[in-house]
Amino acid sequence: MPSTIPYEPDMIVFYDSSTRSVIVNFRGELTFLGRFIDRPTAYEAAEDFCRSRGWKG
């Protein structure tokens, strides 16, 4: 489940359900995080990735 705390401007999490892949755009850096079992797990990984880089969400 995506966070209820708003993302930063230009912070984008994109989950492709056909490939179960997630891509994150955070502070100008586009990163492919890999494949995940489901959407909530993918969003959790994407938000953890952004938190590790300074997002306060």
C-alpha positions in Angstrom: 0.0 0.0 0.0 1.5 3.4 -0.9 2.3 5.7 1.9 -0.3 8.2 3.1 2.5 10.8 3.4 2.8 12.8 0.1 5.7 12.1 -2.2 8.2 14.9 -3.0 7.6 16.8 -6.2 8.8 14.7 -9.1 9.0 11.6 -6.9 7.3 8.8 -8.9 6.8 5.2 -8.2 5.7 3.2 -11.3 4.6 -0.5 -10.9 4.1 -2.5 -14.1 1.6 -5.2 -13.3 2.4 -7.2 -16.4 6.0 -7.7 -15.5 5.6 -7.1 -11.7 8.5 -4.6 -11.9 8.9 -1.3 -10.2 10.8 1.8 -11.3 11.4 4.8 -9.1 12.2 8.4 -10.1 13.7 10.1 -7.1 15.5 13.4 -7.1 16.4 13.1 -10.8 17.6 9.5 -10.6 15.6 6.8 -12.4 16.1 3.4 -10.8 14.8 0.0 -11.7 14.3 -1.9 -8.4 13.4 -5.2 -9.9 10.4 -7.6 -9.8 8.2 -8.1 -6.8 5.5 -10.6 -5.9 2.7 -7.9 -5.8 2.0 -4.2 -5.9 2.1 -3.5 -2.1 5.5 -5.2 -1.8 6.8 -3.2 -4.7 5.6 0.1 -3.3 7.1 -0.8 0.1 10.5 -1.4 -1.5 10.3 1.7 -3.6 9.4 3.9 -0.5 12.2 2.2 1.5 14.6 3.0 -1.3 13.6 6.7 -1.3 13.8 6.9 2.5 17.3 5.6 2.4 18.1 8.5 0.1 16.5 11.2 2.4 12.8 11.2 1.8 11.0 11.9 5.0 7.9 9.9 4.2 
